[in-house]
Structure formats: C-alpha cells, structure tokens
Amino acid sequence: MPALMDARCSHACCVVRGGIVVIGATTSEAAVLGSVEMIAEGEGSFTGQPPLTCGRKANTVAIVVDESSSAVRHMLVLGGYDEDDQTVSTV
C-alpha cells in the first residue's frame, strides 16, 4: 500500500467503488485536516479529492451513499471535532 499524501491520524475512511477514501484527520503538529485522499482500485498512489467544507478529526464516520443510480461518488461524513475541539454538526 502506498503512503498517503498527508500523514494523518484520527481520520475516517471508507470504500467507494473499490477505492479507499481517507477523510479528515489530525497531523503530527495537531493541525486539523479537511483534505480527502483516494486510491482507486489498481492505482499505485493516493490522489487529492475535493476537500471537506470544514476540517474534522476523531469520532468521524464516513458512510457511502447508494451509488447504483449515480456516476458520481457520494458519501456522508458525520460527527467529529473541528480545529477548536468543538463537535461538528454538519453533514
């Protein structure tokens, strides 16, 4: 498995159409990330994806939305904490 673009912990991840998606996190410097990375099935590296509207860390859940009728990859990202350690209520 190749390395992530940004080292991170306390992130969420899920599988979307056979690819692994890594969402949000905390860096080793305690910064909260809003970035999203994905490695598609059969690819050799992670690529950046559109970022979250706000950074999230810890206790975050990613749920894949039914993709059978969509050409676009969709997921819901719920919960977590922001850069001020406040709970996040946005989806």
C-alpha distances in whole Angstrom, upper triangle without the diagonal:
4,7,9,12,14,14,15,17,19,17,17,15,15,15,17,18,14,12,11,13,13,17,19,19,21,20,21,24,25,25,24,21,22,19,17,14,12,9,12,11,11,10,8,8,10,13,16,18,22,22,24,28,27,25,24,23,23,24,23,22,21,22,22,25,27,25,28,30,28,26,25,22,24,23,25,24,26,28,26,28,29,29,32,31,33,32,31,33,31,29
4,7,9,12,12,14,16,19,17,18,15,17,16,18,19,16,13,12,13,13,16,18,18,19,18,19,22,23,23,22,20,21,17,15,12,11,9,12,12,12,10,7,6,7,11,14,17,20,20,23,26,26,23,23,22,23,25,23,23,21,23,23,26,28,26,29,31,28,26,25,22,24,23,25,24,27,28,26,27,27,27,31,30,32,31,30,32,31,29
4,6,8,8,11,13,16,15,16,15,17,17,19,20,18,15,12,13,12,15,16,15,16,14,15,18,19,19,19,17,18,15,14,11,11,10,14,15,15,12,10,7,8,11,13,16,19,19,21,24,24,21,20,19,20,23,21,22,21,23,23,26,28,27,30,32,29,27,25,22,24,23,24,23,25,26,24,25,25,24,28,27,29,29,28,30,29,28
4,5,6,8,11,14,12,13,12,15,15,17,19,17,14,11,11,9,11,12,12,13,12,14,16,17,16,16,13,14,11,10,8,9,9,13,15,16,13,11,8,6,9,10,12,16,15,17,20,20,17,17,16,18,20,19,19,18,21,21,24,26,25,28,30,27,25,23,20,21,20,21,19,22,23,21,21,21,21,25,24,26,26,24,27,25,24
4,7,9,13,15,14,15,14,17,18,18,20,19,15,13,12,10,12,12,12,13,12,14,16,17,15,15,12,13,10,10,7,10,11,14,17,17,14,12,9,7,7,8,11,14,13,16,19,19,16,17,17,19,22,20,21,19,22,22,25,27,26,29,31,27,25,23,20,21,21,22,20,23,23,21,22,21,20,24,24,26,26,24,27,25,24
4,6,10,13,11,14,14,17,19,20,22,21,17,15,13,10,11,10,10,10,8,10,12,13,12,12,9,11,9,10,9,12,13,17,20,20,18,16,12,10,10,10,12,14,13,15,18,17,14,14,14,16,19,18,19,19,22,22,25,28,27,31,32,29,27,24,22,22,21,21,19,21,21,19,19,18,17,21,21,23,23,22,25,24,23
4,7,11,10,13,14,17,19,21,24,22,19,15,14,11,12,11,9,9,6,8,10,11,11,12,10,13,11,12,11,14,15,19,21,22,19,17,14,12,13,13,16,18,16,17,20,18,15,15,13,15,18,17,19,19,22,23,27,29,29,32,34,31,30,27,24,24,22,22,20,21,21,18,18,18,17,20,20,23,23,22,25,25,24
4,7,7,10,12,15,18,20,23,22,18,15,13,9,10,8,6,5,5,7,10,9,10,9,8,11,10,11,11,14,15,19,21,23,21,19,16,13,15,14,16,17,15,15,18,16,12,12,10,11,14,14,16,16,20,21,25,28,28,31,33,30,29,26,23,22,20,20,17,18,18,15,15,15,14,18,17,19,19,19,22,22,21
4,5,9,11,15,18,20,24,22,19,16,14,10,10,9,5,5,6,8,11,10,11,10,10,12,12,13,13,16,17,21,23,24,23,21,19,16,18,17,18,19,17,16,19,17,13,11,8,8,11,12,14,15,19,21,24,27,28,31,33,31,30,27,24,23,20,19,16,17,16,13,13,14,14,17,15,18,17,18,21,21,21
4,7,10,14,17,20,23,22,20,16,14,10,9,8,5,6,9,11,13,11,11,10,10,12,13,13,14,17,19,22,23,26,24,24,21,18,19,18,18,19,17,15,18,15,12,9,6,5,8,8,11,13,16,19,22,25,26,30,32,30,29,26,23,21,18,17,14,14,12,9,10,12,13,15,13,15,14,15,17,18,18
4,7,10,14,16,20,19,16,13,10,7,6,5,4,7,10,13,15,13,12,10,9,10,10,10,11,13,15,18,20,23,21,21,18,15,16,15,15,16,14,12,15,13,10,8,6,6,8,7,9,10,13,16,19,22,23,26,28,26,26,23,19,18,15,14,11,12,11,9,11,12,14,16,15,16,15,14,17,16,16
4,7,11,13,17,16,14,11,8,6,5,7,7,11,13,16,18,16,16,13,11,11,11,10,11,12,14,17,18,21,20,21,18,15,16,15,14,15,14,12,15,14,12,9,8,8,8,6,6,6,10,12,15,19,19,23,25,23,23,20,16,15,12,11,8,10,10,9,12,14,16,19,17,17,15,14,16,15,14
4,7,10,13,13,10,7,5,4,6,9,10,14,16,18,21,19,18,16,14,13,12,9,9,9,11,13,15,18,17,18,16,13,14,14,13,15,14,13,17,16,14,12,12,12,12,9,8,6,9,10,14,16,17,20,22,20,20,18,14,13,10,11,10,12,13,13,16,17,19,22,20,21,19,17,18,17,15
4,6,10,10,8,6,5,7,9,12,14,17,19,22,25,23,22,19,17,16,14,11,11,10,11,12,13,16,16,18,16,14,15,15,14,16,15,15,18,18,17,15,15,15,14,11,9,6,7,7,11,13,14,17,19,18,18,15,12,11,9,10,10,13,15,15,18,20,22,25,23,24,21,19,20,18,16
4,7,6,5,5,6,9,11,15,17,20,22,25,27,26,25,22,20,18,16,13,12,9,10,9,10,14,14,16,15,13,15,15,14,16,17,17,20,21,20,18,19,18,18,15,12,9,9,8,11,12,12,15,17,16,16,14,10,11,10,12,13,16,18,19,22,23,26,29,27,27,25,23,23,21,18
4,5,5,6,7,10,12,16,19,22,24,27,29,28,26,23,20,18,16,13,12,9,10,9,10,13,14,16,16,14,14,15,13,15,16,16,19,21,20,19,20,21,20,17,14,10,9,7,9,10,9,12,14,12,12,10,7,8,8,11,13,16,19,20,23,24,27,30,28,28,26,23,23,21,18
4,6,8,10,14,16,20,22,26,27,30,32,31,30,27,24,22,19,16,14,11,11,8,8,12,13,16,16,15,15,16,15,17,19,19,23,24,24,23,24,24,24,21,18,14,13,9,11,10,8,10,13,11,10,10,8,10,11,15,17,20,23,24,27,28,30,33,32,32,29,27,27,24,21
4,7,10,13,16,20,22,25,26,29,31,30,29,27,24,22,20,16,14,10,9,7,5,9,11,14,14,13,15,17,16,18,20,21,24,26,25,24,24,24,24,21,18,15,14,12,14,14,12,14,16,15,14,14,11,13,14,17,18,21,24,25,28,29,31,34,32,33,30,28,28,26,23
4,6,10,13,17,19,22,23,25,28,27,26,23,20,19,16,13,10,7,5,4,5,9,9,11,11,10,11,13,12,15,17,18,22,23,22,21,21,22,22,19,17,14,14,12,14,15,13,16,18,16,15,13,10,12,13,16,17,20,22,23,25,26,28,31,30,30,28,26,27,25,21
4,7,10,14,15,18,19,22,25,24,23,20,17,17,14,11,8,6,5,7,8,11,11,12,11,9,11,12,12,15,15,16,20,21,19,18,18,18,19,16,14,11,12,11,15,16,15,18,20,18,17,15,12,13,12,15,15,18,20,20,22,23,25,28,27,27,25,23,24,23,20
4,6,10,12,16,17,20,22,21,20,17,14,13,11,7,6,4,7,9,11,14,13,14,12,9,10,10,9,12,12,12,16,17,15,14,15,16,16,13,12,9,11,10,13,16,15,18,20,18,17,14,10,11,10,12,11,15,17,17,19,20,21,25,23,24,22,20,21,19,17
4,7,9,12,13,16,19,17,16,14,11,10,8,6,5,6,9,12,14,17,15,15,13,9,10,10,10,12,11,11,15,15,13,12,12,13,14,11,11,9,12,12,16,18,18,22,23,21,20,17,14,13,12,13,11,14,15,14,16,17,18,21,20,21,20,18,20,18,16
4,7,10,12,16,17,16,14,11,8,7,6,5,7,9,12,15,17,20,18,19,16,12,12,10,10,10,9,8,12,11,9,8,9,11,12,9,9,8,11,12,15,19,19,22,24,21,21,17,14,13,11,11,8,11,12,11,13,13,15,18,17,18,16,14,16,15,13
4,7,10,13,14,12,10,7,5,5,6,6,9,12,15,18,21,23,21,21,18,14,14,12,11,12,9,8,10,9,6,5,6,9,11,8,10,10,14,16,18,22,22,26,27,24,24,20,17,16,13,13,9,11,11,9,10,10,11,14,14,15,14,12,15,14,13
4,7,10,11,9,8,6,5,7,8,9,11,14,17,20,22,25,23,22,19,16,16,14,15,15,12,11,14,11,8,6,4,7,10,9,12,12,16,18,21,25,25,29,30,28,27,24,21,19,17,16,12,13,12,9,10,10,10,13,12,14,14,13,16,16,16
4,7,8,6,5,5,6,9,10,12,14,17,20,23,25,27,25,24,21,18,18,17,17,18,14,14,16,13,9,8,6,8,12,12,15,16,20,22,25,28,29,33,34,31,31,27,24,23,20,19,16,16,15,11,10,10,9,12,11,14,15,15,18,18,19
4,5,5,5,7,7,11,11,13,14,18,20,23,26,27,25,23,20,17,18,16,18,19,16,16,18,15,11,11,10,12,15,15,18,19,23,25,28,31,31,35,36,33,32,29,26,25,23,22,19,20,18,15,14,13,11,14,14,17,18,18,22,22,22
4,5,7,10,11,15,15,17,17,20,22,26,28,29,27,25,21,19,20,19,21,22,19,20,22,19,15,15,12,14,18,18,21,22,26,28,31,34,34,38,39,37,36,32,29,29,26,26,22,23,21,18,16,16,14,16,16,19,21,21,25,25,26
4,6,9,11,15,15,18,19,23,24,28,31,32,29,27,24,22,22,20,22,23,19,20,21,18,15,15,13,15,19,19,23,24,28,30,32,36,36,40,41,38,37,34,31,30,28,27,23,24,22,18,16,15,12,14,15,18,20,21,24,25,26
4,6,9,13,14,17,19,22,24,28,30,32,30,28,25,22,22,20,22,22,18,18,19,16,12,12,10,12,16,16,20,21,25,27,30,34,34,38,39,36,36,32,29,28,26,24,21,21,18,15,12,11,9,11,11,15,16,17,21,22,23
4,6,10,12,15,17,20,23,26,29,31,28,27,23,20,20,18,19,19,15,15,16,12,9,10,9,12,16,16,19,20,24,26,28,32,32,36,37,34,33,30,27,26,24,22,19,19,17,14,12,10,7,10,11,14,16,16,19,19,21
4,7,9,12,15,18,21,24,27,29,27,26,23,19,19,16,17,16,12,11,12,9,6,6,6,10,13,12,16,17,20,22,25,29,29,33,33,31,30,27,24,22,20,19,15,15,14,11,9,7,5,9,9,12,13,12,16,16,17
4,5,9,11,15,18,21,24,26,24,23,19,16,15,13,13,12,9,9,11,8,5,6,7,11,14,12,15,15,19,20,23,26,26,30,31,28,27,23,21,20,18,17,14,15,14,12,11,9,8,12,13,14,15,14,17,16,16
4,7,10,14,17,20,23,25,23,23,19,16,14,11,10,9,6,5,7,6,4,6,9,12,14,12,14,13,17,18,20,23,23,27,27,24,24,20,18,16,15,14,11,13,13,12,11,9,10,13,14,15,15,12,15,13,13
4,7,10,14,17,20,22,19,19,16,12,11,7,7,7,5,6,9,9,7,9,11,14,16,14,15,14,17,17,20,23,22,26,26,23,22,18,16,16,14,15,12,15,16,14,14,13,13,17,17,18,18,16,18,16,15
4,7,11,13,16,19,16,17,13,10,8,6,5,7,5,7,11,11,10,11,12,15,16,13,14,12,14,14,17,20,19,22,23,20,19,16,13,13,12,13,11,14,16,15,16,15,16,20,20,20,19,17,19,16,15
4,7,10,13,15,13,13,10,6,5,5,6,9,9,11,15,15,13,14,15,17,18,16,15,13,15,15,18,20,19,22,23,20,19,16,13,14,13,15,14,17,19,18,19,19,19,23,23,24,23,20,22,20,18
4,6,10,12,10,11,8,5,5,7,7,10,11,13,17,18,17,17,17,19,20,17,16,13,15,14,16,18,17,20,21,18,17,14,11,13,13,15,15,18,20,20,22,22,23,26,26,27,25,23,24,22,19
4,7,8,6,7,6,4,6,9,10,14,15,17,21,22,20,20,20,21,22,20,19,16,17,16,18,20,18,20,22,20,17,16,13,15,15,18,18,21,23,23,25,25,26,30,29,30,28,26,28,25,23
4,6,5,8,8,8,9,11,12,15,17,19,23,24,23,23,23,24,25,22,20,17,17,15,17,18,16,18,20,17,15,14,12,14,15,19,19,23,25,25,27,28,29,32,32,32,31,28,29,27,24
4,6,9,10,11,12,15,15,19,21,22,26,27,26,25,26,26,26,24,22,19,19,16,18,19,16,18,20,18,16,16,14,17,17,21,21,25,27,27,30,30,32,35,34,35,33,31,32,29,26
4,7,9,11,13,16,17,21,23,25,29,30,28,28,28,29,29,27,25,22,22,20,22,22,20,21,23,22,19,19,17,20,21,24,25,28,31,30,33,33,34,38,37,38,36,34,35,33,30
4,6,8,10,13,15,18,21,23,27,28,26,26,26,28,28,26,25,22,22,20,23,23,21,23,24,22,19,19,17,20,21,24,24,27,30,29,31,31,32,36,35,36,35,32,34,31,29
4,7,10,13,16,20,21,24,27,28,26,26,26,27,29,26,26,23,24,23,25,26,24,26,28,25,23,22,20,22,23,26,25,29,30,29,31,31,31,35,34,36,35,33,35,33,30
4,6,10,13,17,18,20,24,25,23,23,23,24,26,24,23,21,23,21,24,25,23,26,28,25,22,21,18,21,21,24,23,26,28,27,28,28,28,31,31,33,32,30,32,30,28
4,7,9,13,14,17,20,21,19,19,20,21,23,20,20,18,20,19,21,23,21,24,26,23,20,18,16,18,18,20,19,23,24,23,24,24,24,28,28,29,28,26,28,26,24
4,6,10,12,15,18,19,18,19,20,22,24,21,21,18,20,19,21,23,21,24,25,21,19,16,15,17,17,19,19,22,24,23,24,23,24,27,28,29,28,26,27,25,23
4,7,8,12,15,16,15,16,18,20,22,19,19,17,19,18,20,22,21,24,24,21,19,16,14,15,16,18,17,20,22,21,22,20,21,24,25,26,25,23,24,22,20
4,6,9,12,14,14,15,17,20,21,18,18,15,16,15,17,19,18,21,21,18,16,13,11,12,13,15,14,18,20,20,21,19,20,24,24,25,24,21,22,19,17
4,7,9,12,12,14,17,20,21,18,18,15,17,16,17,20,18,22,21,18,16,13,12,12,12,14,13,17,19,19,19,18,19,22,23,23,22,19,20,17,15
4,6,8,9,11,14,17,18,15,16,14,16,16,18,21,20,24,24,20,19,16,14,13,13,13,12,15,16,16,16,14,15,18,19,19,19,16,17,14,13
4,5,6,8,12,15,16,12,13,12,14,15,16,20,20,23,23,20,20,16,14,13,11,11,9,11,13,12,13,11,13,16,17,16,15,12,13,11,10
4,7,9,13,16,17,14,15,14,17,17,18,22,22,25,25,22,22,18,17,15,14,12,11,12,13,13,13,11,13,15,16,15,15,11,12,9,9
4,6,10,13,15,12,14,14,17,19,20,24,24,28,28,25,25,21,19,17,15,13,11,12,11,11,10,7,9,11,12,12,12,9,11,9,10
4,7,11,13,11,13,14,17,19,21,24,25,29,29,26,26,22,20,18,16,14,11,12,11,9,8,6,7,10,11,11,11,9,12,11,12
4,7,9,7,10,11,15,17,19,23,24,28,29,26,26,23,20,18,15,13,9,9,8,6,5,5,7,10,9,10,9,8,11,10,11
4,7,6,10,12,16,18,21,25,26,29,31,28,28,25,22,20,17,15,11,11,9,5,5,7,8,11,9,10,10,9,13,13,14
4,5,9,12,15,18,21,25,26,30,31,29,30,26,23,21,18,16,12,11,8,5,6,9,11,13,10,11,10,11,13,15,15
4,7,10,13,17,19,23,25,28,30,28,29,26,22,20,16,14,11,9,6,5,7,11,14,15,12,12,10,10,12,14,14
4,7,10,13,16,20,21,25,26,24,25,22,19,16,13,10,7,6,5,4,8,11,14,15,13,13,10,9,11,11,11
4,7,10,13,16,18,21,23,22,23,20,16,14,10,8,6,5,7,8,11,14,17,19,17,16,13,12,12,12,10
4,7,10,13,14,18,20,18,19,16,13,10,7,6,4,6,9,11,14,16,19,21,19,19,16,14,14,13,10
4,6,10,12,15,17,16,17,15,11,9,5,5,6,8,11,14,17,19,22,24,22,21,18,16,15,14,11
4,7,8,11,13,12,14,12,8,6,4,6,9,11,15,17,20,22,25,27,26,25,22,19,18,16,13
4,6,9,10,10,12,10,8,6,5,7,10,13,16,19,22,23,27,29,27,26,23,20,19,16,13
4,6,8,8,11,11,9,8,9,11,14,16,20,23,26,27,30,33,31,30,27,24,22,20,16
4,6,5,7,8,7,7,9,12,16,18,22,24,28,28,31,34,33,32,29,26,24,22,18
4,6,8,10,10,11,13,16,19,22,26,28,31,32,35,37,36,35,32,29,28,25,21
4,7,9,10,11,14,16,20,23,26,29,32,33,35,38,37,36,33,29,28,25,21
4,5,7,9,12,15,18,21,25,27,30,30,33,35,35,34,31,27,26,23,19
4,7,9,13,16,19,23,26,28,31,31,33,36,35,34,32,29,28,24,21
4,6,10,13,16,19,23,25,27,27,29,32,32,31,29,25,24,21,18
4,7,11,13,17,20,22,24,24,27,30,29,28,26,23,22,19,16
4,7,10,13,17,19,22,22,25,27,26,25,23,20,19,16,12
4,7,10,13,15,18,19,22,24,23,22,20,17,16,13,10
4,6,10,13,16,17,20,22,21,19,16,13,12,10,6
4,7,9,12,13,16,18,17,16,13,10,10,8,6
4,7,10,12,16,17,15,14,10,8,7,7,5
4,7,10,13,14,12,10,7,5,6,8,8
4,7,10,11,9,8,6,6,8,10,10
4,7,8,5,5,4,5,9,11,12
4,5,5,6,6,6,10,11,13
4,6,7,10,10,14,14,16
4,5,9,10,14,15,18
4,7,9,12,14,17
4,6,9,12,15
4,6,9,12
4,6,8
4,7
4
